[in-house]
Amino acid sequence: MRHVIIGAGPAGVVAAETLRKLDPDSNVTMLSHEPEPPYSRMAIPYYLVEQVGEQGTWLRKGDGYFENNGITVRTGVKAEGLDTQAKQVKLAGGDTVPYDKLLIATGSHPIVPPLPGVDREGVHTCWTLEDSRHIIERAKEGSRVVLIGAGFIGCIILESLVMRKTRLTVIEQQNRMVPRMMDDRAGGLIKKWCQDKGVTVHTSTTVESIDEGGDGHPLAVRMDNGESAQADLVIVCVGVKANTAFLEGSGVKADQGILVDRHLQTSVEDVYAAGDVAQGLDFNTGEYTVQAIQPTAADHGRLAANNMAGYPLKHQGSVNMNVLDTLGLISTSFGMWMGVDGGDSAELYDGDRFRYINLQFKDDVLVGGSSLGMTDHVGVMRGLIQSKVRLGKWKERLKNDPTRIMEAYIACTQAIGHNARVLSA
Amino acid sequence: MLKALKLEPEKCTGCLQCEMACSFENTGAFNPAKSRIKVFTFHDEGRFAPYTCTQCDEAWCMHACPVEAIVLNMATGSKDVLSDVCVGCKVCTIACPFGTVNYEADSGKVVKCDLCGGDPWCAKACPTGAITYVAADDTGMERMRAWAQQAPREAGAHANPPKAKEVQVFNVPQQGGL
């Protein structure tokens, strides 16, 4: 059996390892179009501040790890097409790779908006190690950096840019920072936090063009509010898009991402998809969406590999969630943090202390939540959402004090003493 | 034989010696805020519940880590954070559905219970036997019973929750707890 995986991110690596375990006699080959060993984009912000070297970003660190585990990794090879009839992957340069079972884990790529001047020297996306090297080169102490887009990726590298002592301007089209993760109030607090730390933040502002700069700065970013920000480096972080272009003509159907069933099989037999490229089942909505988050990629990888190895496993849906550290202000979001129709919510807002927590219920079950300025026990929101634990009287208690979420979980799932009588009897 | 922490809230008096011992062992200072085991207080009921990582087999934290900084300790079964490898991305803190991996701003790393390498100080410090370190099998059956009673169910189901029968009852909360 020849298992071929296109892509060497978390979904690809977890799938390769799972296949190795479940199907020991098979060949497992991973194809990566980047030259580096499999690495994690999640580690890039820490690479940018030189907290870790390149090796610190690697998904697996042991010497010869993949080799020793019988996983062939081919780096620097780009899949350009797929022939699902002949069952082979077409590589750039004309080579082909035959497969019996194929996993597409090609991830996504950053969107570059069609702005005038976006192709100027000094304008970069922030997605790969290669991008990071360019950014490190230009983001020197005192240099002017303009970050276009304050979504998740923009906000996560924002800290790195401040730590590199650049003079930073952030421009976001929507009315708040991280609009897909935080509501108005929490997003507003993040903005204020950044401004207090010396970052210039423009929200509800659109970039019109990237022009030639002056005063020794090669670039100038012109905004629709009439202002212009000079820059030595412009970083574009306006979102990502699934890497599906190479599938044209293959018969593998895609929408926002590759369409998969609950076994993560695509519209073509023996072809599976996982991670950012897959439009997988969302635990909360029951709909198929691209979540593009690390835990979902790992889930997908493991599940797809089980199915590829002949151990059918159905996807129960992944909870969409995120955690973000913006200059030390930590935010999280889980599931239906924006609420559901006919639902109910609990909220606590302490703007002066940059604290916020919001819980969303359907009946007495937690379906979503978000927090700001909390680091302890935040994962329990995921646990309560995914286990659909009924909160009973704890729902009212949480409405009075949503910070008691961990107590609610413990009280609803562990014995807190009402069985002491039974035990001592 | 693999051992596990057995937590029995009904024996807990809320003295917090476990938190003192844990923080001292792991940080060198008596600082309950840095303890990896936490005693939760239920004022209305006058109850206390110690809680920490169960070293679950699913190891959500370990599988979610993007840089292989959480590893299985083969000797104890614990999932240990390798501090020098952890970049502080916090993905494990949202992936752990039990809320027992926490980010520590001082160090910029995550921390979780590692069973003190097989000699957990919380258990040694607990004066009432609410925290014991016992053969994993001894905690397993009871835990299974507890979870069987508390299995996920759709809201609206079980208007009359099933009552435990015959078996000796351990860890069986009523619907909605307390």
HADDOCK unambig.tbl for C-alpha pairs under 7 A between the chains (distance, minus, plus):
assign (segid A and resid 40 and name CA) (segid B and resid 66 and name CA) 5.79 0.50 0.50
assign (segid A and resid 40 and name CA) (segid B and resid 67 and name CA) 6.75 0.50 0.50
assign (segid A and resid 42 and name CA) (segid B and resid 66 and name CA) 6.66 0.50 0.50
assign (segid A and resid 43 and name CA) (segid B and resid 87 and name CA) 6.80 0.50 0.50
assign (segid A and resid 46 and name CA) (segid B and resid 87 and name CA) 6.53 0.50 0.50
assign (segid A and resid 56 and name CA) (segid B and resid 85 and name CA) 6.95 0.50 0.50
assign (segid A and resid 57 and name CA) (segid B and resid 67 and name CA) 6.15 0.50 0.50
assign (segid A and resid 58 and name CA) (segid B and resid 67 and name CA) 6.16 0.50 0.50
assign (segid A and resid 59 and name CA) (segid B and resid 66 and name CA) 5.94 0.50 0.50
assign (segid A and resid 59 and name CA) (segid B and resid 67 and name CA) 4.90 0.50 0.50
assign (segid A and resid 59 and name CA) (segid B and resid 68 and name CA) 6.26 0.50 0.50
assign (segid A and resid 60 and name CA) (segid B and resid 67 and name CA) 6.87 0.50 0.50
assign (segid A and resid 60 and name CA) (segid B and resid 68 and name CA) 6.24 0.50 0.50
assign (segid A and resid 294 and name CA) (segid B and resid 64 and name CA) 6.74 0.50 0.50
assign (segid A and resid 295 and name CA) (segid B and resid 64 and name CA) 5.11 0.50 0.50
assign (segid A and resid 295 and name CA) (segid B and resid 95 and name CA) 6.81 0.50 0.50
assign (segid A and resid 298 and name CA) (segid B and resid 63 and name CA) 6.87 0.50 0.50
assign (segid A and resid 298 and name CA) (segid B and resid 64 and name CA) 6.48 0.50 0.50
assign (segid A and resid 323 and name CA) (segid B and resid 90 and name CA) 6.69 0.50 0.50
assign (segid A and resid 323 and name CA) (segid B and resid 91 and name CA) 6.49 0.50 0.50
assign (segid A and resid 323 and name CA) (segid B and resid 94 and name CA) 6.90 0.50 0.50
assign (segid A and resid 363 and name CA) (segid B and resid 155 and name CA) 6.90 0.50 0.50
assign (segid A and resid 365 and name CA) (segid B and resid 155 and name CA) 6.81 0.50 0.50
assign (segid A and resid 375 and name CA) (segid B and resid 102 and name CA) 6.17 0.50 0.50
assign (segid A and resid 375 and name CA) (segid B and resid 103 and name CA) 5.70 0.50 0.50
assign (segid A and resid 376 and name CA) (segid B and resid 102 and name CA) 5.25 0.50 0.50
assign (segid A and resid 376 and name CA) (segid B and resid 103 and name CA) 6.93 0.50 0.50
assign (segid A and resid 377 and name CA) (segid B and resid 99 and name CA) 3.90 0.50 0.50
assign (segid A and resid 377 and name CA) (segid B and resid 100 and name CA) 5.78 0.50 0.50
assign (segid A and resid 377 and name CA) (segid B and resid 101 and name CA) 6.89 0.50 0.50
assign (segid A and resid 377 and name CA) (segid B and resid 102 and name CA) 6.27 0.50 0.50
assign (segid A and resid 378 and name CA) (segid B and resid 93 and name CA) 6.58 0.50 0.50
assign (segid A and resid 378 and name CA) (segid B and resid 94 and name CA) 6.07 0.50 0.50
assign (segid A and resid 378 and name CA) (segid B and resid 99 and name CA) 5.62 0.50 0.50
assign (segid A and resid 379 and name CA) (segid B and resid 93 and name CA) 5.46 0.50 0.50
assign (segid A and resid 379 and name CA) (segid B and resid 94 and name CA) 4.07 0.50 0.50
assign (segid A and resid 379 and name CA) (segid B and resid 95 and name CA) 5.94 0.50 0.50
assign (segid A and resid 379 and name CA) (segid B and resid 96 and name CA) 5.11 0.50 0.50
assign (segid A and resid 379 and name CA) (segid B and resid 97 and name CA) 5.01 0.50 0.50
assign (segid A and resid 379 and name CA) (segid B and resid 98 and name CA) 6.18 0.50 0.50
assign (segid A and resid 379 and name CA) (segid B and resid 99 and name CA) 4.19 0.50 0.50
assign (segid A and resid 380 and name CA) (segid B and resid 97 and name CA) 4.89 0.50 0.50
assign (segid A and resid 380 and name CA) (segid B and resid 98 and name CA) 4.92 0.50 0.50
assign (segid A and resid 380 and name CA) (segid B and resid 99 and name CA) 4.24 0.50 0.50
assign (segid A and resid 382 and name CA) (segid B and resid 94 and name CA) 6.87 0.50 0.50
assign (segid A and resid 382 and name CA) (segid B and resid 97 and name CA) 5.22 0.50 0.50
assign (segid A and resid 383 and name CA) (segid B and resid 97 and name CA) 3.75 0.50 0.50
assign (segid A and resid 383 and name CA) (segid B and resid 98 and name CA) 5.93 0.50 0.50
assign (segid A and resid 387 and name CA) (segid B and resid 152 and name CA) 5.08 0.50 0.50
assign (segid A and resid 388 and name CA) (segid B and resid 152 and name CA) 5.52 0.50 0.50
assign (segid A and resid 388 and name CA) (segid B and resid 153 and name CA) 6.38 0.50 0.50
assign (segid A and resid 388 and name CA) (segid B and resid 154 and name CA) 6.71 0.50 0.50
assign (segid A and resid 389 and name CA) (segid B and resid 152 and name CA) 5.74 0.50 0.50
assign (segid A and resid 390 and name CA) (segid B and resid 155 and name CA) 6.58 0.50 0.50
assign (segid A and resid 390 and name CA) (segid B and resid 175 and name CA) 6.98 0.50 0.50
assign (segid A and resid 390 and name CA) (segid B and resid 176 and name CA) 5.71 0.50 0.50
assign (segid A and resid 391 and name CA) (segid B and resid 176 and name CA) 4.56 0.50 0.50
assign (segid A and resid 392 and name CA) (segid B and resid 175 and name CA) 6.50 0.50 0.50
assign (segid A and resid 392 and name CA) (segid B and resid 176 and name CA) 3.99 0.50 0.50
assign (segid A and resid 393 and name CA) (segid B and resid 176 and name CA) 6.08 0.50 0.50
assign (segid A and resid 394 and name CA) (segid B and resid 176 and name CA) 6.56 0.50 0.50
assign (segid A and resid 407 and name CA) (segid B and resid 40 and name CA) 6.46 0.50 0.50
assign (segid A and resid 411 and name CA) (segid B and resid 177 and name CA) 4.84 0.50 0.50
assign (segid A and resid 411 and name CA) (segid B and resid 178 and name CA) 6.12 0.50 0.50
assign (segid A and resid 412 and name CA) (segid B and resid 173 and name CA) 6.64 0.50 0.50
assign (segid A and resid 412 and name CA) (segid B and resid 176 and name CA) 4.98 0.50 0.50
assign (segid A and resid 412 and name CA) (segid B and resid 177 and name CA) 4.05 0.50 0.50
assign (segid A and resid 413 and name CA) (segid B and resid 150 and name CA) 6.37 0.50 0.50
assign (segid A and resid 413 and name CA) (segid B and resid 173 and name CA) 6.71 0.50 0.50
assign (segid A and resid 413 and name CA) (segid B and resid 177 and name CA) 6.93 0.50 0.50
assign (segid A and resid 414 and name CA) (segid B and resid 171 and name CA) 5.81 0.50 0.50
assign (segid A and resid 414 and name CA) (segid B and resid 173 and name CA) 6.42 0.50 0.50
assign (segid A and resid 415 and name CA) (segid B and resid 9 and name CA) 6.81 0.50 0.50
assign (segid A and resid 415 and name CA) (segid B and resid 171 and name CA) 4.31 0.50 0.50
assign (segid A and resid 415 and name CA) (segid B and resid 172 and name CA) 5.84 0.50 0.50
assign (segid A and resid 415 and name CA) (segid B and resid 173 and name CA) 5.32 0.50 0.50
assign (segid A and resid 416 and name CA) (segid B and resid 9 and name CA) 5.43 0.50 0.50
assign (segid A and resid 416 and name CA) (segid B and resid 10 and name CA) 6.09 0.50 0.50
assign (segid A and resid 416 and name CA) (segid B and resid 47 and name CA) 6.61 0.50 0.50
assign (segid A and resid 416 and name CA) (segid B and resid 48 and name CA) 6.95 0.50 0.50
assign (segid A and resid 416 and name CA) (segid B and resid 49 and name CA) 6.16 0.50 0.50
assign (segid A and resid 416 and name CA) (segid B and resid 178 and name CA) 6.97 0.50 0.50
assign (segid A and resid 417 and name CA) (segid B and resid 9 and name CA) 6.06 0.50 0.50
assign (segid A and resid 417 and name CA) (segid B and resid 10 and name CA) 4.21 0.50 0.50
assign (segid A and resid 417 and name CA) (segid B and resid 47 and name CA) 6.84 0.50 0.50
assign (segid A and resid 419 and name CA) (segid B and resid 170 and name CA) 6.61 0.50 0.50
assign (segid A and resid 419 and name CA) (segid B and resid 171 and name CA) 6.66 0.50 0.50
assign (segid A and resid 419 and name CA) (segid B and resid 172 and name CA) 6.96 0.50 0.50
assign (segid A and resid 420 and name CA) (segid B and resid 10 and name CA) 5.50 0.50 0.50
assign (segid A and resid 422 and name CA) (segid B and resid 169 and name CA) 6.63 0.50 0.50
assign (segid A and resid 423 and name CA) (segid B and resid 170 and name CA) 7.00 0.50 0.50
